[in-house]
Amino acid sequence: FDFYLSGNSLSSTIPTQLGQLDQMSSSFDLSWADLSSTIPTELGQLVRITSNFDLQSNSLSSAIPTQLGHLDLMSFSFSFGSNSLSSAIPTQLGQLVQMSS
């Protein structure tokens, strides 16, 4: 199933419990949702997602969790644009070898 909450004014943080949606297989989209704080490491448990992981245009800060390298079935879109992320891009994202242009 897909998880879309894009374009809302949630004005909150991303709950760590979303990492328990481990049957989600296509898309996870929280773009343009007015979210703040950090990206939970638990989102690395969404290992069945195949096409879209989108957190763009929020107010997320800190680093991209290394655990997101576990989403190695991803083949299409992995977006963090327009946030306030810091630190280096984790080398673990190099495990996303099925990504295509």
N, C-alpha and C positions, 0 to 999 in steps of 0.2 A: 504494500500500500504506500501511498504518498502522504507527506506531511507538509502542508502549506499554511503558513500564517503570515505571508509576506504582505507588506503594505498596511500594516496595522500600527496603532500607537500603543504598543504594549508597555512602554516605559518601565522596563523591568530588566532583570538578569535572565540568562538562559538557565532553566532548571537542570540540575545534574540528572534528574530522573528521566529526562528525554533519552539518555543513553540506554535506557531499558526497553526502548521501542525496537528491539532487535529483530523483529519480523518485517520491518520496513525494508522494501526492496528496490524502490525506484528513486524517489526524490525527497529531499529534506530542504525546505526553503523557509528561512526566517529573514529574508532580505527586507530592507526598508521597514523594519518593525520597531524602530526606536529603542533597541536593546542596548544595554550598557554592561560594563564590568568585563570579565574575562570569558574566554571560550572554555567550557568545562572539558576536562580530559575524558570524561565519560562518553562524550560523543564519538570517541574512537571505538566504541562497542557497536556502532551501527554498521557492521561489516558487510551487510547484504546490499547496501545502497549501490546502485549500478550507474545512475545517470546524472544526478544533480545534487550537489551539496552547496547551498548558497547562503552566506551570511553577510553579503555586501550591504553597504550603506546603512550601517548602524553606528553606534559609538563604542564599539568593542575595543578593549585595550589589552596590554600585556603581550604575550607571545602566542604563536600558533602552537597548540599542543602537539608534541611528537606522536602521540597516540593516533592522530588522524592519518598517519601512515598505514594504519591497519585497514583503511578503506580501499584496499587494493583491487576491488572489483569495479571501481569508478572508471567510467569510460568517456564521460562527456564534460561536465561543467563542475568546477571546484572554485568557488569565488569568495574572496574576502575583501574585495575592493572597497574603498571609501570608509575605512575604519581608522582607528588610531593604534594599530598594532605596532609592537616594538620587537626588537631582537632579530636574530637571523632567521631565515627560512629553514625549518628543520630538515636535516638530510633524510629523515624517514619518509618525507613526501616523495622521495625518489622511488619508493616502492609502488607508486601509482602508475605502473608501467602500461596499463591498458588505456590510459588517457589518449584521446585522439584530437586532432585539430578541427 
